[in-house]
Amino acid sequence: MMKIRQLNGNTKKVIYNVVNGMGVKGIAIIIGFFTIPAYMRYFSDNAILGVWFTILSVLNWILNFDLGIGNGVRNRLVVTIANNDEKGTRKYISSAYIFLTAISFSLFCVVYVVSQIIPWNTIFNIPEQKINSSALKAAIIIVLLGILLQFVLRLISSILYALQESFMPSLLMLIANIILLIFVTISNISRNNNNIIMLALVYLFAVNVPLLIATIVIFSTRLKKVKPSKRFFDIKYAIDTLKLGSVFLGLQLEAMVLNNTSIFFISWLLGSIHVVEYNVYFKIFSLVSTVYALITVPIWSAITKAKSENDYQWILKTIRALQIIAVIFTISQFLMFPIMQLLFDVWLGENSFDVNYLTMFLFAVEQGIMIWSGIYASICSGLNEMKWQFVWMTVGACLMIPLTILFTNIFYGYYGVILAHCISLLPYCVGQTVWLERFIRKGEKR
C-alpha cells in the first residue's frame, strides 16, 4: 500500500506541474506570437533585429557557466527536502548563492574588459552605417549585466524545481516576456522605437525583477527556515555541489554548442538579416518541443525522488509513456504544413513571406530529434546517470561546428545550419536510446 501511495504521489505531482505548465505555456505562446511582429516594427531594419536576437543568444551562453551548480543544487535539495534535512538544505542553498555571486562578479569584470576590445560590428557581420559601434557595445554590456544578475537570481528556479514546482520558472519567464512586449508595443505606438540601448535596459529589468521578487517571497514563506546566510556557507557543500554539477556543466556546454549556436552561425556566416526569417520558422516549429518539455521538465525531479524511494516500476512506466507521447508530438509537426502559409500571413501581416517546404521539413525533423533527445536528458539527469550522456553529447558537439561551416558553404543558406544540427544530434539520440533500453530491461527483471 505504501508503494502505491508513493507511485500515485509522484504521478500526481507530475500531472499538477504539467497542467499548470500548460496554462503558463499557452499564455507564453500567445505572447510569443505578438512579440515577433512587435520586434519587427520596433527596429527599422531586420538586420538590426537579427543582431538583437544574436546578442541574446550569444550572451545567454554565459548562463551555462554556473559550473553546473544550479542543477547540482536541484538534485541535492530533492533528497534533503524529502528527508526533512533543514541544516543540509540551508547549507546547500547558502553555499550555492555565495559561490555563484563570487563567480558572477569575477565573470563580469573579465568579460567587461574583453568586450571593450572586441570589434562587435565585425563579429555580428553588420556595418556601422546600420548600427553605431558605441551603441552596440553599450547594449551588449547592459545585456551582459542583466544575464550575470540572472546567473545568481536564477538559482531560485533550481530550488523551485527541487520543490517540484516546475511550472513556476516558466511563469517567471512569461512575466519577463510580457514586460518586454508591453515596452516594445508602447514604443511602437509612441514612435520612440529603434533604440537598442533602451531595449537592453528594459531587458535587464524584465528578466531579473521577477526572479528577485520570487526569491524574496519563497524565502519569506515556504523556505523561511532555510534562507541563505553567510553563516551557513560551507566549502564542503559548495565542493559537493560543484562535483555533482561539474558533469552537468560539461553537458550544458556541449548542449550549448549543439542547440544554442545556430543563430550565431547564421549571423556570422550569412548575415544578421537571415536570423529573423530563421527565428520565425523556429518560433513555430519549436512550439511542439516546447510543449513536450512541459512534460519532461517535472519528470527530472520526480525521477530523482522515485529513485531515492527505489520505485523503479514507476520510472519504467514513465519512460514508455514519454516515448509514445514523443512519437505523437513528432508526427503532429508534419500535420502543420498545409496551414503554415495562412498562419504566417495572419501572424506577420505585411512582413509575411512565402513558406518553403524544404525549410519546414528540416525544421520538423530537427524538432522531432529534439523531442526524442529530451526524454533521455530528463530521465538520465534525474537518475544521475551522466557518463554516456557526456560521451554522446561530446561526439555531437565535435560534429556541429565543422558540419555547420561545411553545409552552409554548400547550400549557402541556413538550411546548412539546420541539417548540421540534425546530424550532430543523432549520435546522442541513438546512443542514449540503446542505453535506456538496456536500463529498462534490467529494471523489468528487478
Sequence and secondary structure as in RCSB ss.txt:
>XXXX:A:sequence
MMKIRQLNGNTKKVIYNVVNGMGVKGIAIIIGFFTIPAYMRYFSDNAILGVWFTILSVLNWILNFDLGIGNGVRN
RLVVTIANNDEKGTRKYISSAYIFLTAISFSLFCVVYVVSQIIPWNTIFNIPEQKINSSALKAAIIIVLLGILLQ
FVLRLISSILYALQESFMPSLLMLIANIILLIFVTISNISRNNNNIIMLALVYLFAVNVPLLIATIVIFSTRLKK
VKPSKRFFDIKYAIDTLKLGSVFLGLQLEAMVLNNTSIFFISWLLGSIHVVEYNVYFKIFSLVSTVYALITVPIW
SAITKAKSENDYQWILKTIRALQIIAVIFTISQFLMFPIMQLLFDVWLGENSFDVNYLTMFLFAVEQGIMIWSGI
YASICSGLNEMKWQFVWMTVGACLMIPLTILFTNIFYGYYGVILAHCISLLPYCVGQTVWLERFIRKGEKR
>XXXX:A:secstr
 HHHHHHHHHHHHHHHHHHHHHHHHHHHHHHHHHHHHHHHHHSSSHHHHHHHHHHHHHHGGGGGGSTTHHHHHHH
HHHHHHHTT HHHHHHHHHHHHHHHHHHHHHHHHHHHHHHHHS HHHHTT  TTTS HHHHHHHHHHHHHHHHHH
HHHTHHHHHHHHTT THHHHHHHHHHHHHHHHHHHHHHHHT    HHHHHHHHHHHHHHHHHHHHHHHHHTTTGG
G   GGG  HHHHHHHHHHHHHHHHHHHHHHHHHS HHHHHHHHT THHHHHHHHHHHHHHHHHHHHHHHHHHHH
HHHHHHHHTT HHHHHHHHHHHHHHHHHHHHHHHTTGGGHHHHHHHHHGGG     HHHHHHHHHHHHHHHHHHH
HHHHHHHHT  HHHHHHHHHHHHHHHHHHHHHHHHH STHHHHHHHHHHHHHHHHHHHHHHHHHHHHHHT 
